[in-house]
Amino acid sequence: MDSREKRIKALAGRFKARPGAVAGEKTSNRKRHSVYIDAELMQRIDNTLKEVNHAIYPVEVTKSLFLERLLEKGLENLDAIKATLGP
């Protein structure tokens, strides 16, 4: 295999399903967003993600997928979230 074929194969690999991807999940709707999150909360998220990845091994979930699932569950339980935000 020449270097051109290797490069093409490597580039094609970027479009394969990522580890932890859910079948039928739309990845084309992904967009980069910047948000400011409390450092201690982010550390808790990182630690929890490590624990989850350990518990579900050999499946590995990316941080972005993990955060998406957390946000989705939060939106499903919006009344509980509202109760933590205000009177």
N, C-alpha and C positions, 0 to 999 in steps of 0.2 A: 504494500500500500504506500503510495507516494505521499508527500507532505500535503498536497492539495486535498487528497481524499481524506487524510486524517483530520484536516481542518474542517472539512465539510461534515464529517462524522461528529466531531466535537460540537460544532454549531447546532447540528440536528439534535444532539442530546439535551440542549437547553429547552427544547419544546416537549420533552417527555414529562409525564406526570411526576410531580415532586413527591418526596416521601411524606406520608400523612395526608395526601390529597384525597378528597372524598369523590367517589365516582359521580360524574355528572356535574361536578362543581365548575362554575364559570370562573376561569382565571383571567379572561380578557377584560373583566370589569375592574381589575386592580389598578389603583392609582396611588402614587406616593403622597402621603400627608405628613405634615409635621405638627406635633402637639407637644405641649409641655406637661409632663407628668411628674408628680412628686417622686423624688429619688428613692425614698424608703418604699413607696408603693411599687416602683419599678423593680426594686430588689426582691420584694415579695413575689412579684410576677415571675421574675427569672428563676427564683428558687422553686416555685410551684411548677413551672414548666419543666425543670430538671426532674422533679419528683414524678410528674405525669409521664415524661418520656421513659423514665426508669420503670414505671408501673406497666406501661403498654409495650415495652420492648418485645419484638424487634422493630415495631413501627416507631418512626420518629416524626414528631410534629414540629413544624417550624414555628417560630415566635409569632409571625404574622397570622398564621392560621389559628394558633392558640388564642391570640388577642381577638380575632374575628369571632371565634366561638364565644368567648367571654362577653363581648359586646352584644352578640345576638341574644344570648341568654338574659342579659341585662334588659334588653328591649322587650323581651317576652315577659319580664317581671317588672314592668315599668312602675306599677303602683308601689312596690317595695323600694325601688330606687327613689321615687318621689318622696316617700316617707323619710328617707335619710337626708333629703335636701332642704326641707322647709317645714313650716308649721302645719 
